[in-house]
Amino acid sequence: MAEVYYVGVDVGTASVRAALVTRAGLLQSTAEEPISIWEPQADHYVQSSAEIWEKCCSVVKRVTQHVERSQVRGIGFDATCSLVVLDQSFQPVPVSQDGDRQRNVVMWMDHRAEEQAACITNAGHRVLNRVGGVMSPEMQPPKLLWLKENLKERCWNKAAHFFDLPDFLSWKATGSLTRSLCTLVCKWTYCPPEGWDASFWTSIGLEDLLENNSSKIGGAVFPHPGSVTCPPGSPLGDGLTREAAADLGLDPGTAVGASLIDAHAGGLGVIGADVKGFLLPCEDQPITTRMAMICGTSTCHMAISEQALFVPGVWGPCLSAMVPGMWLNEGGQSATGRLIDHVVKGHAAYAQLQERARQSLPFTGGNIYSYLNSHLSSMVNDGSAVDLLGSSLHVWPDFHGNRSPLADPTLKGMMIGLSLSQTLDDLALLYLATVQALALGTLHILDAMREAGHDIRTLFLCGGLSKNALFVQIHANATGLPVVLPDQMEAVLIGAAVLGACASQDYSSIQEAMEKMAKVGKVVQPDRELQSFYERKYKVFLKLFAHQREYQAIMNQR
């Protein structure tokens, strides 16, 4: 009997990836293509939906070229929670002052709508209870409001369809306007089963989005029926349309699962793995004792619960946004991999680091972070832990604002303990302190979730930063929790493939598909001897925030 496969497509911040995955969750082949990012002005980041779809088609063709089309049973898409704007004819509408029609995607990390987000927060509508009490500029309502206030003629009046990028991809594939509950609930304030809260959109001046049964944004306004919504992994339409099948190199009718935000796909790809035999504190415990961390350009912290838990500064609770029938809370850090890159590449010794990494090619593969990890180990000459090198250098990591648990996009980064030295050793120590700060930020989020009722005992990491051994170990040490790494390192792609597997109905549920297709690869235990060190460093970490607030208050005095 011929093997059957599923395709997972992941649209990240800077690239599109695809994977061909077996029924048992093994990666057979992967492909990747870069996508363009434009920054027309500060804090404005835009992309092209046409280019993204073109790259999706390219990578899918590459990963499926050596199998029969009939062997591909389903396909699933995940993407960043970016905003796609199309007109009545489903053609791109520009989202910038330059009027370039092809640049019709407001990226997730675009912070142009900070003022609008603050106004929505200050209005205090009840929907804010489901986003941690604060509206983030990374969510869609403030971005929509910015477009109406700043590009009314060029964009707003021409727009007929506003999609979250994951929903745009499933529409391109199937022609179905059905929206995933993942996107609508997490980023748009939708609340099943009631639907849209009309009073919210009216209160912020976007009541025109409710016209024609909210056709521009999908969903429904209670009690009137609107366009359909569904949980992730639900089969959409009649599968791939003829046009999309030709673009992707697959058979028409191939099952397509309702999509996910990329971080949530990573959650699916790790959090449901069978952990028997690994002696973990979450073994024989409900899945609610696990937290998935999807660590890349930014980091998302996913925790699920059987009952709705409200966590100040943390998004959610969102019903059926990742695992159908369960509530999701999503914490996050807006810049993690991006922050590490910023700190390292902006240092005076960066050129020296690049040269050393090239010279150590046989040992580190030329990777600058593998070299830095090795260099830090060489700086410890008494057998003590590398972590202790960070005892006199402290970083507050919110260079791009704080998503959780403070929910303050105006916060800035801080560094304490700098000297005039600009050596490679100094660069390595600053890199270490930055990684430690990110881990302490995760602890900050964990504390907020625990206080609200979550019982998290094990971390499940995936994404690019999960391949950095120092990043993983420091997260275990700082939080005091074991870290599970997936057997297949591309867990986001596995999660996207799970959607296709569910849509094909080869598995009866997301939960069954997760358990069968996600597997434990490695467990990293915390170093208990460092507990006291990180308790002290965490106190310093929280002091940095308090001092920043104090400095702001002083400077705001008249």
Solvent accessible surface area in square Angstrom, and as a share of the most:
residue,aa,sasa,rsa
1,M,237,1.06
2,A,69,0.53
3,E,78,0.35
4,V,32,0.18
5,Y,20,0.08
6,Y,0,0.00
7,V,0,0.00
8,G,0,0.00
9,V,0,0.00
10,D,8,0.04
11,V,0,0.00
12,G,16,0.15
13,T,22,0.13
14,A,55,0.43
15,S,21,0.14
16,V,0,0.00
17,R,43,0.16
18,A,0,0.00
19,A,0,0.00
20,L,5,0.03
21,V,0,0.00
22,T,9,0.05
23,R,96,0.35
24,A,49,0.38
25,G,1,0.01
26,L,77,0.38
27,L,41,0.21
28,Q,98,0.44
29,S,41,0.27
30,T,74,0.43
31,A,8,0.06
32,E,94,0.42
33,E,37,0.16
34,P,94,0.59
35,I,12,0.06
36,S,39,0.25
37,I,63,0.32
38,W,69,0.24
39,E,96,0.43
40,P,54,0.34
41,Q,90,0.40
42,A,84,0.65
43,D,55,0.29
44,H,14,0.06
45,Y,22,0.08
46,V,0,0.00
47,Q,1,0.00
48,S,5,0.03
49,S,3,0.02
50,A,50,0.39
51,E,36,0.16
52,I,0,0.00
53,W,17,0.06
54,E,111,0.50
55,K,36,0.15
56,C,0,0.00
57,C,13,0.08
58,S,36,0.23
59,V,0,0.00
60,V,0,0.00
61,K,98,0.41
62,R,109,0.40
63,V,6,0.03
64,T,12,0.07
65,Q,120,0.53
66,H,163,0.73
67,V,32,0.18
68,E,118,0.53
69,R,120,0.44
70,S,87,0.56
71,Q,34,0.15
72,V,7,0.04
73,R,99,0.36
74,G,0,0.00
75,I,0,0.00
76,G,0,0.00
77,F,0,0.00
78,D,0,0.00
79,A,0,0.00
80,T,5,0.03
81,C,14,0.09
82,S,0,0.00
83,L,0,0.00
84,V,0,0.00
85,V,0,0.00
86,L,3,0.01
87,D,28,0.14
88,Q,139,0.62
89,S,77,0.50
90,F,63,0.26
91,Q,89,0.40
92,P,15,0.10
93,V,3,0.01
94,P,8,0.05
95,V,0,0.00
96,S,4,0.02
97,Q,92,0.41
98,D,85,0.44
99,G,25,0.24
100,D,52,0.27
101,R,118,0.43
102,Q,89,0.39
103,R,60,0.22
104,N,0,0.00
105,V,0,0.00
106,V,1,0.00
107,M,0,0.00
108,W,13,0.05
109,M,11,0.05
110,D,0,0.00
111,H,10,0.04
112,R,20,0.07
113,A,0,0.00
114,E,56,0.25
115,E,130,0.58
116,Q,13,0.06
117,A,2,0.01
118,A,51,0.40
119,C,76,0.46
120,I,2,0.01
121,T,34,0.20
122,N,126,0.65
123,A,68,0.53
124,G,52,0.50
125,H,30,0.13
126,R,151,0.55
127,V,2,0.01
128,L,8,0.04
129,N,91,0.46
130,R,51,0.19
131,V,5,0.03
132,G,12,0.11
133,G,36,0.35
134,V,40,0.23
135,M,2,0.01
136,S,14,0.09
137,P,3,0.02
138,E,5,0.02
139,M,0,0.00
140,Q,0,0.00
141,P,0,0.00
142,P,0,0.00
143,K,1,0.00
144,L,0,0.00
145,L,15,0.07
146,W,21,0.07
147,L,0,0.00
148,K,38,0.16
149,E,103,0.46
150,N,61,0.31
151,L,7,0.03
152,K,99,0.42
153,E,130,0.58
154,R,103,0.38
155,C,0,0.00
156,W,9,0.03
157,N,86,0.44
158,K,114,0.48
159,A,4,0.03
160,A,12,0.09
161,H,15,0.07
162,F,0,0.00
163,F,1,0.00
164,D,0,0.00
165,L,0,0.00
166,P,0,0.00
167,D,3,0.02
168,F,6,0.03
169,L,0,0.00
170,S,1,0.01
171,W,34,0.12
172,K,68,0.29
173,A,0,0.00
174,T,11,0.06
175,G,47,0.45
176,S,19,0.13
177,L,68,0.34
178,T,23,0.14
179,R,2,0.01
180,S,1,0.01
181,L,15,0.07
182,C,0,0.00
183,T,0,0.00
184,L,1,0.00
185,V,8,0.05
186,C,2,0.01
187,K,3,0.01
188,W,0,0.00
189,T,7,0.04
190,Y,13,0.05
191,C,27,0.16
192,P,23,0.15
193,P,122,0.77
194,E,89,0.40
195,G,3,0.03
196,W,6,0.02
197,D,28,0.15
198,A,36,0.28
199,S,50,0.33
200,F,1,0.00
201,W,0,0.00
202,T,75,0.44
203,S,68,0.44
204,I,20,0.10
205,G,30,0.29
206,L,0,0.00
207,E,82,0.37
208,D,31,0.16
209,L,1,0.01
210,L,33,0.17
211,E,100,0.45
212,N,125,0.64
213,N,80,0.41
214,S,0,0.00
215,S,52,0.34
216,K,50,0.21
217,I,0,0.00
218,G,2,0.02
219,G,0,0.00
220,A,18,0.14
221,V,24,0.14
222,F,132,0.55
223,P,98,0.61
224,H,111,0.49
225,P,113,0.71
226,G,29,0.28
227,S,41,0.26
228,V,97,0.55
229,T,34,0.20
230,C,16,0.10
231,P,47,0.30
232,P,2,0.02
233,G,4,0.04
234,S,27,0.18
235,P,75,0.47
236,L,6,0.03
237,G,59,0.57
238,D,134,0.69
239,G,6,0.06
240,L,5,0.02
241,T,49,0.29
242,R,191,0.70
243,E,132,0.59
244,A,2,0.01
245,A,2,0.01
246,A,70,0.54
247,D,50,0.26
248,L,0,0.00
249,G,15,0.15
250,L,1,0.01
251,D,51,0.26
252,P,63,0.39
253,G,44,0.42
254,T,11,0.07
255,A,20,0.16
256,V,0,0.00
257,G,0,0.00
258,A,1,0.01
259,S,0,0.00
260,L,0,0.00
261,I,4,0.02
262,D,32,0.17
263,A,4,0.03
264,H,0,0.00
265,A,0,0.00
266,G,0,0.00
267,G,0,0.00
268,L,0,0.00
269,G,2,0.02
270,V,5,0.03
271,I,0,0.00
272,G,10,0.10
273,A,3,0.03
274,D,71,0.37
275,V,5,0.03
276,K,141,0.60
277,G,65,0.63
278,F,81,0.34
279,L,158,0.79
280,L,9,0.05
281,P,62,0.39
282,C,0,0.00
283,E,43,0.19
284,D,123,0.64
285,Q,69,0.31
286,P,72,0.45
287,I,38,0.19
288,T,24,0.14
289,T,4,0.03
290,R,21,0.08
291,M,0,0.00
292,A,0,0.00
293,M,0,0.00
294,I,17,0.09
295,C,0,0.00
296,G,25,0.24
297,T,49,0.28
298,S,20,0.13
299,T,0,0.00
300,C,15,0.09
301,H,0,0.00
302,M,0,0.00
303,A,0,0.00
304,I,1,0.01
305,S,8,0.05
306,E,111,0.50
307,Q,134,0.59
308,A,38,0.30
309,L,39,0.19
310,F,109,0.45
311,V,2,0.01
312,P,103,0.65
313,G,5,0.05
314,V,0,0.00
315,W,9,0.03
316,G,0,0.00
317,P,2,0.01
318,C,6,0.03
319,L,45,0.23
320,S,11,0.07
321,A,0,0.00
322,M,0,0.00
323,V,2,0.01
324,P,36,0.22
325,G,56,0.54
326,M,27,0.12
327,W,59,0.21
328,L,1,0.01
329,N,0,0.00
330,E,5,0.02
331,G,0,0.00
332,G,0,0.00
333,Q,18,0.08
334,S,6,0.04
335,A,9,0.07
336,T,0,0.00
337,G,12,0.11
338,R,74,0.27
339,L,3,0.01
340,I,4,0.02
341,D,51,0.27
342,H,112,0.50
343,V,8,0.05
344,V,0,0.00
345,K,103,0.44
346,G,67,0.64
347,H,32,0.14
348,A,68,0.53
349,A,4,0.03
350,Y,41,0.16
351,A,72,0.56
352,Q,79,0.35
353,L,0,0.00
354,Q,63,0.28
355,E,72,0.32
356,R,90,0.33
357,A,1,0.01
358,R,146,0.53
359,Q,122,0.54
360,S,17,0.11
361,L,106,0.53
362,P,112,0.70
363,F,178,0.74
364,T,20,0.12
365,G,58,0.56
366,G,25,0.24
367,N,73,0.37
368,I,27,0.14
369,Y,39,0.15
370,S,45,0.29
371,Y,27,0.10
372,L,0,0.00
373,N,28,0.15
374,S,60,0.39
375,H,25,0.11
376,L,0,0.00
377,S,64,0.41
378,S,80,0.52
379,M,46,0.21
380,V,26,0.15
381,N,145,0.74
382,D,110,0.57
383,G,77,0.74
384,S,46,0.30
385,A,30,0.23
386,V,26,0.15
387,D,9,0.05
388,L,73,0.36
389,L,50,0.25
390,G,1,0.01
391,S,66,0.43
392,S,83,0.54
393,L,18,0.09
394,H,28,0.12
395,V,4,0.02
396,W,1,0.00
397,P,9,0.06
398,D,14,0.07
399,F,68,0.28
400,H,26,0.11
401,G,5,0.05
402,N,13,0.07
403,R,17,0.06
404,S,4,0.02
405,P,18,0.11
406,L,46,0.23
407,A,16,0.12
408,D,20,0.10
409,P,33,0.21
410,T,73,0.42
411,L,0,0.00
412,K,124,0.52
413,G,26,0.25
414,M,31,0.14
415,M,56,0.25
416,I,80,0.41
417,G,49,0.47
418,L,112,0.56
419,S,81,0.53
420,L,178,0.89
421,S,54,0.35
422,Q,121,0.54
423,T,71,0.41
424,L,7,0.04
425,D,62,0.32
426,D,35,0.18
427,L,0,0.00
428,A,0,0.00
429,L,42,0.21
430,L,17,0.08
431,Y,1,0.00
432,L,0,0.00
433,A,0,0.00
434,T,0,0.00
435,V,0,0.00
436,Q,0,0.00
437,A,2,0.02
438,L,1,0.00
439,A,0,0.00
440,L,3,0.01
441,G,7,0.07
442,T,0,0.00
443,L,22,0.11
444,H,28,0.12
445,I,0,0.00
446,L,0,0.00
447,D,55,0.28
448,A,21,0.16
449,M,0,0.00
450,R,84,0.31
451,E,158,0.71
452,A,27,0.21
453,G,51,0.49
454,H,11,0.05
455,D,72,0.37
456,I,5,0.03
457,R,82,0.30
458,T,0,0.00
459,L,0,0.00
460,F,1,0.00
461,L,0,0.00
462,C,0,0.00
463,G,15,0.14
464,G,48,0.47
465,L,23,0.11
466,S,3,0.02
467,K,112,0.48
468,N,18,0.09
469,A,74,0.58
470,L,23,0.11
471,F,1,0.00
472,V,3,0.01
473,Q,61,0.27
474,I,1,0.00
475,H,1,0.00
476,A,0,0.00
477,N,8,0.04
478,A,7,0.06
479,T,14,0.08
480,G,24,0.23
481,L,19,0.10
482,P,4,0.03
483,V,0,0.00
484,V,3,0.02
485,L,17,0.08
486,P,10,0.06
487,D,64,0.33
488,Q,39,0.17
489,M,64,0.29
490,E,40,0.18
491,A,1,0.01
492,V,12,0.07
493,L,1,0.01
494,I,3,0.02
495,G,0,0.00
496,A,0,0.00
497,A,0,0.00
498,V,0,0.00
499,L,0,0.00
500,G,0,0.00
501,A,0,0.00
502,C,12,0.07
503,A,5,0.04
504,S,14,0.09
505,Q,135,0.60
506,D,31,0.16
507,Y,13,0.05
508,S,104,0.67
509,S,41,0.26
510,I,6,0.03
511,Q,77,0.34
512,E,58,0.26
513,A,0,0.00
514,M,2,0.01
515,E,94,0.42
516,K,104,0.44
517,M,2,0.01
518,A,3,0.02
519,K,84,0.35
520,V,17,0.10
521,G,38,0.37
522,K,120,0.51
523,V,37,0.21
524,V,17,0.09
525,Q,93,0.42
526,P,13,0.08
527,D,54,0.28
528,R,144,0.53
529,E,162,0.73
530,L,8,0.04
531,Q,107,0.48
532,S,60,0.39
533,F,14,0.06
534,Y,5,0.02
535,E,91,0.41
536,R,136,0.50
537,K,10,0.04
538,Y,31,0.12
539,K,142,0.60
540,V,54,0.31
541,F,8,0.03
542,L,64,0.32
543,K,124,0.52
544,L,8,0.04
545,F,40,0.17
546,A,51,0.39
547,H,71,0.31
548,Q,13,0.06
549,R,93,0.34
550,E,91,0.41
551,Y,109,0.42
552,Q,59,0.26
553,A,58,0.45
554,I,90,0.46
555,M,151,0.67
556,N,105,0.54
557,Q,131,0.58
558,R,259,0.95
